[in-house]
Amino acid sequence: MRCKAIIEAMLENGFCDSKRHNPNDYITHVTNATKRLEEALQAVKKHEDVADLVATMFEEGFCDPESQTDPQEWMMFAETAIAELKVV
């Protein structure tokens, strides 16, 4: 799985929260994010490097669970970062 590092970083930093999301929503959001990020990383030549960099961005506060409460926002930001970084 190309996006594993990103998903782990997102989860560790508040992408989903057991207080805000029931187990079914949690599963749905993680599955959705995995599908979308895997698709975004398919066209990236050095996907490991890009995935590591995007994961680091989340570890450093790229998204804040207080400001970005919707998991869709996190996914969109990750997709945008991948799209921008793949050309570097």
C-alpha positions as CSV (number, residue, x, y, z in Angstrom):
1,M,0.0,0.0,0.0
2,R,1.6,3.2,-1.2
3,C,-0.3,5.5,1.2
4,K,0.2,3.7,4.4
5,A,2.6,6.3,5.9
6,I,0.1,9.1,5.1
7,I,-2.9,7.3,6.6
8,E,-1.0,6.4,9.7
9,A,0.1,10.0,10.2
10,M,-3.4,11.3,9.5
11,L,-4.9,8.9,12.1
12,E,-2.2,9.7,14.7
13,N,-2.9,13.4,14.3
14,G,-6.7,13.5,14.5
15,F,-8.1,12.6,11.1
16,C,-10.7,10.4,12.8
17,D,-11.7,10.6,16.5
18,S,-13.6,8.0,18.5
19,K,-15.5,10.9,20.2
20,R,-16.7,12.4,16.9
21,H,-17.0,9.4,14.7
22,N,-18.8,6.1,15.3
23,P,-16.9,2.9,14.2
24,N,-18.8,2.7,10.9
25,D,-17.9,6.3,10.0
26,Y,-14.3,5.7,11.1
27,I,-14.0,2.7,8.8
28,T,-15.7,4.5,5.9
29,H,-13.4,7.5,6.2
30,V,-10.2,5.4,6.4
31,T,-11.3,3.3,3.5
32,N,-12.2,6.3,1.4
33,A,-8.9,8.0,2.2
34,T,-7.0,4.9,1.3
35,K,-8.7,4.6,-2.0
36,R,-8.3,8.2,-2.9
37,L,-4.7,8.5,-1.8
38,E,-3.7,5.2,-3.5
39,E,-5.2,6.6,-6.7
40,A,-3.3,9.9,-6.3
41,L,0.0,8.1,-5.7
42,Q,-0.3,5.7,-8.7
43,A,1.0,8.3,-11.2
44,V,3.9,9.4,-8.9
45,K,7.3,8.0,-9.9
46,K,8.9,8.3,-6.5
47,H,5.7,7.6,-4.5
48,E,7.6,6.5,-1.4
49,D,9.3,9.9,-1.1
50,V,6.1,11.8,-1.8
51,A,4.1,9.7,0.7
52,D,6.8,10.2,3.4
53,L,6.8,13.9,2.8
54,V,3.0,14.2,3.0
55,A,3.0,12.0,6.1
56,T,5.6,14.3,7.7
57,M,3.4,17.3,6.9
58,F,0.6,15.8,8.9
59,E,2.9,14.9,11.7
60,E,4.0,18.5,11.8
61,G,0.4,19.9,12.0
62,F,-0.6,20.2,8.3
63,C,-4.2,19.7,9.5
64,D,-5.6,20.5,12.9
65,P,-8.5,18.4,14.1
66,E,-10.0,21.5,15.8
67,S,-9.9,23.6,12.6
68,Q,-10.4,20.8,10.0
69,T,-13.1,18.7,11.6
70,D,-14.3,17.1,8.4
71,P,-12.2,14.1,7.3
72,Q,-12.9,15.1,3.7
73,E,-10.8,18.2,4.1
74,W,-7.9,16.1,5.2
75,M,-8.2,13.9,2.2
76,M,-8.5,16.9,-0.1
77,F,-5.4,18.5,1.4
78,A,-3.4,15.2,1.1
79,E,-4.5,14.8,-2.6
80,T,-3.5,18.4,-3.3
81,A,-0.1,17.9,-1.6
82,I,0.6,14.8,-3.6
83,A,-0.4,16.5,-6.9
84,E,1.9,19.4,-6.2
85,L,4.8,17.3,-5.0
86,K,4.7,14.7,-7.8
87,V,6.1,17.3,-10.2
88,V,9.2,18.1,-8.1
